Each structure stands twice: as structure tokens, then as C-alpha cells.
């Protein structure tokens, strides 16, 4: 897979992923480009004189890091807690095996879709899921899609993985609701296709990519787990490349709500939290249920080094006062300590896993809460220095677009940006 030459500003975005086989099987706007991962691997090779022996991504998402590693025949580990992202990543990291089933699955889907009558699948959906999905799909189309889900449930092993990503691609073509940012907006409208036309188009995409796969071997270990809890083997990793959830940015449970409901991973907003969001990194106020108590907040606060606390304690106090003055405001003061403490845990696990001479590259953004700027990149760099990383540096990759320039953010005096944090283990 030959990588394009793109500008540095595009590196921290996923805008080029749809140019490449496998990556385009399913892609979300959040995340960095395949070119970015490729460049970090080449940077490592230039420094060390050889390719990395193993790569690790603790927030693997849809497997961009691992797919690039596969194409270069480099073993990798990816960890992902969102069940939708995990299954998409599992399919993409086993692309050759998945591709071998696509034509059969497409034929079976077309036969099932053409024979589908009202079969009661809608009535089996939990009430909240049914209401939400009917806002995203014509009822007849949803009936057919649910029947195709029944077909996939009868598959086994890698064919089931292939059926999951293929049908996920199809439902994204069938929905008449467009993506607003990264969320499916029920009140919006986009051009959409019939179930049958979507199956044919999806098969075409997978078949075109098969000509470019070269039957490369999967060297990726893809794991369903929390990055805060998972520990790779000590001294086993040469290169860590990842982009964690940004503070007060995308809710990675909400962004897959359509898929969570469709695939039965959750049947309500509460189940999304109880089963998934509460087990992910705390980065938004929607994820505060388990970290609201003063005792929990204090535990997170005490885990952080003094250098970081000196910078963030005044911010937390100011946000607390704002919240107290205006009860309608969000509890932004409650997400800073958990976020930094959990990121500290991830970075410590990465440090333990790195071999001497290994490196970590992190793409992250700053934030602004009601005009108060949060220099996330600086706090994470301080955490890395405190735990022993060497050569820690921060480079701005781009400023974030005009849609981020709101009055409440502009009053902080800074425009939001995306940054790369670099560090090594000496």
C-alpha cells in the first residue's frame, strides 16, 4: 500500500482513510490518517536502523494503526473497549480471511432481502432502540436489515466477523440520516439507497480491495479491553502510536448508538452507559456516573504529581465556582482529575511495555470549558516526564476548524488545536 504525500495538517485527521483498501471498509471521522502511522513507523526506522518489532495502540478504534502495521508485516497489538469499534477492527485486521467470505455473504444477503416479509423482528427490539432506529431507517428497510442480522447470527468464527463488518457497511448506506460531526442525527436527511443496492455497492468495494490486499498475513492481536486496565508484556513493545479521546469531545459510546442498538449491544441510553460507557476512559460529562463522589475525585487528584496539580487545581476550582453560580452548566470540573489520572495509568502501562529505545507518539487536543482553556497536551507531557519518559516534546500539528470557534471558547484567548506528544524510553 503506497502512502500519499499529505500535509501535516491532515495527518491528525481520518480524512484520507477512504483512499485506502481495508481502511475504507468502515471508517469514523475521529482518529488520525494511515499516513500518520506510516510516517511514525518510518521515523522509528530512521532512528533505530530497523523496523519496530512490535507496535501497540491502546485506543485502537477501527484499527488504523494495526492495519498499517499489517501491510508492513509488523506485529501489533490493539486494545479497544467500544464493542462496535472492536468488531470492526477485528475484521479489518483479518482482512484476507474476511474478504474470502464476502461474495458468499453478499449472495446470501441478496436472497434474504428479496424474500423478507414482515417477520416480527421490529417487535423484538427494546422500546428505546426501536424508537431511535425507526428515526434513521424506513420501516421496510429496517425490517430487511434486521433479517440480515439474523443471517449473520447464524455464521461462525471469521465468517461472523466478515458478516458484521459487511452489514455494518450496508446499514450506513441505507440510513436516511446523515452524520452530524460523527453522530447520526435523526432529524437530518441524506441521500440513501435501498438495502439491495447497498449490498451490491458494498460487495463492489470489498472486491476492488481484494485486488490490492496481496493476501498479507494478519500479525495483529486485537483485544477487547479497557486501555486503562490492559497491560502488554513488559519490555515487548518498540513503538506506541495512539490518539486518546479528547477532553469534552466525542462521546465514543454515543457516536455508535445506531450500531449499539442495531446489533443488540445495548437497548437503551442507560444500557449504553452501564454496559459500555462506564468502562471507557472518562472524557465527557456523560461519563461521570462512577466518578462524581468527592472521595473518588480526591483519589484521582492525589494520584497526580504536584507539577500537574499546580496547573490544573486552579482550573478545577474556577469551573466548580462557575457550576455553583449557574446550575444549568455542565460538571466540567468533575472530568479533569479522572481523565488525567486514567491517562496517567495508560501512559505508565505503555512505559512498562516499551523496550529501551522505544518511543510513543500521541495525537491529542486541548479544550476550552466556558472560556477556560485546558492545555491537555502540556499536562500529559508533564505526566510522561514524571514517570520517566525521555526527550518529551510537544508539536502543534494543526489548529482546529472554524466550527470550534464559539464565543464560550474564543473568550479563552486561544484557538483549539491538535498536537503530537513524543517521548522515548532510554
HELIX and SHEET records of a PDB file:
HELIX    1   1 UNK A    8  UNK A   11  1                                   4    
HELIX    2   2 UNK A   17  UNK A   19  5                                   3    
HELIX    3   3 UNK A   23  UNK A   25  5                                   3    
HELIX    4   4 UNK A   34  UNK A   48  1                                  15    
HELIX    5   5 UNK A   64  UNK A   71  1                                   8    
HELIX    6   6 UNK A   83  UNK A   92  1                                  10    
HELIX    7   7 UNK A   95  UNK A  115  1                                  21    
HELIX    8   8 UNK A  121  UNK A  124  1                                   4    
HELIX    9   9 UNK A  127  UNK A  134  1                                   8    
HELIX   10  10 UNK A  139  UNK A  153  1                                  15    
HELIX   11  11 UNK A  157  UNK A  174  1                                  18    
HELIX   12  12 UNK A  195  UNK A  213  1                                  19    
HELIX   13  13 UNK A  254  UNK A  256  5                                   3    
HELIX   14  14 UNK A  257  UNK A  263  1                                   7    
HELIX   15  15 UNK A  269  UNK A  275  1                                   7    
HELIX   16  16 UNK A  277  UNK A  279  5                                   3    
HELIX   17  17 UNK A  285  UNK A  287  5                                   3    
HELIX   18  18 UNK A  289  UNK A  291  5                                   3    
HELIX   19  19 UNK A  294  UNK A  303  1                                  10    
HELIX   20  20 UNK A  306  UNK A  325  1                                  20    
HELIX   21  21 UNK A  332  UNK A  334  5                                   3    
HELIX   22  22 UNK A  336  UNK A  353  1                                  18    
HELIX   23  23 UNK A  376  UNK A  386  1                                  11    
HELIX   24  24 UNK A  402  UNK A  404  5                                   3    
HELIX   25  25 UNK A  407  UNK A  410  1                                   4    
SHEET    1   A 7 UNK A 220  UNK A 224  0                                        
SHEET    2   A 7 UNK A  75  UNK A  80  1                                        
SHEET    3   A 7 UNK A  54  UNK A  57  1                                        
SHEET    4   A 7 UNK A 237  UNK A 242  1                                        
SHEET    5   A 7 UNK A 354  UNK A 365  1                                        
SHEET    6   A 7 UNK A 417  UNK A 424 -1                                        
SHEET    7   A 7 UNK A 390  UNK A 399 -1                                        
SHEET    1   B 2 UNK A 179  UNK A 180  0                                        
SHEET    2   B 2 UNK A 183  UNK A 184 -1                                        
SHEET    1   C 2 UNK A 367  UNK A 369  0                                        
SHEET    2   C 2 UNK A 372  UNK A 374 -1                                        
END                                                                             
